[in-house]
């Protein structure tokens, strides 16, 4: 979902990040406010004033989205959920969480907190507009306040649409989850509604594009397409979690991986291991102790002339928490750790000893087997629908596992 991200600051322990796509949105919002919206709302000002109003309005929207997402994160943390941070991107903002809410009640309060905060912000900005109006302040200042009041109410109303993964869809899912005590079924229903709403937006966008509003039509179409993809991915995440939950890493790991010593020079590593076995990772072990791993990624920065003088110990990546996991850990934890670190294989350790290697391919074998068996572990009212995914879909989840909302 995200490209290059920049961390701006930390608020209440949450990292606030901006995806580069958000800069495009910020520029478009500033331009539209300065050129079209504010000149129509408050005529008679110089162009420099309108551009200043546009910048302030865009910054106010930035603050509003951050506070909206922050309210989600604070409630989630209160209910014991682990939050990775908040990221703003071209379609809005997202609170990044590990796993699903522990209960329907936690889901409800986490979801509803965002729209409530937006309504409160809308009221505060409306109050500022009223104060400016009564005090006879500049129409420029009062207009910006009025626009921010309106945009926060719109943000709350849009997110309350009962289609997953919007806030309203999460509220709906929490109600269905509480009613049937079946998270997967509740997610499937809410995601289908969210996908339907996304399709409606895409059709509306196509109609606007061919009628009179090409730019608006493109935005409606893109937002609708994003919602459809996010809704589908949200259901797949539930399926993956239930398929892998309770399965230990030890069941899927390779217990006798090919290892290399740290004293091996790089040329022998390339010729005797990389060219011969074609593995992407070779654990580095000395006297039974795991030191780290090495592969083509670590070799490529060296010139061939340096291969005789450098050893594996000089270029290895050390064993750290993000690239190691216990054999007794849950397989879903391995999937999530791969997602966070961006690597497709982990070193399985017992203390400082190497127990094996687990790869994304190992986990996909389990999912493929469950497809072949018809997902016999699925509840009776949801069987046969949960694992209709192909490998690209699973790999997409492995690359990115974040909550999604506008």
Secondary structure by P-SEA (a helix, b strand, c coil): cccbbbbccccccbbbbbcaaaaaaaaaaaaaaaccccccccccccaaaaaaaaaaaaaaaaaaaaaaaaaaaaaaaaacccccbbbbcccccccccccccccaaaaaaaaaaaaaaaaaaaaaaaaaaaaaaaacccaaaaaaaaaaaaaaaaaaaaaaccccccaaaaaaaaaaaaacccaaaaaaaaaaaaaaaaaaaaaaaaaaaacccaaaaaaaaaaaaaaaaaaaaaaaaaaaaaaacccccccccccccccccccccaaaaaacccccccccbbbbbcccccccccccccccccccccccccccccccccccccccccccccaaaaaaaaaaacccbbbbbccccccccccaaaaaaaaaaaaaacccccccccccccccccaaaaaaaaaccccccc
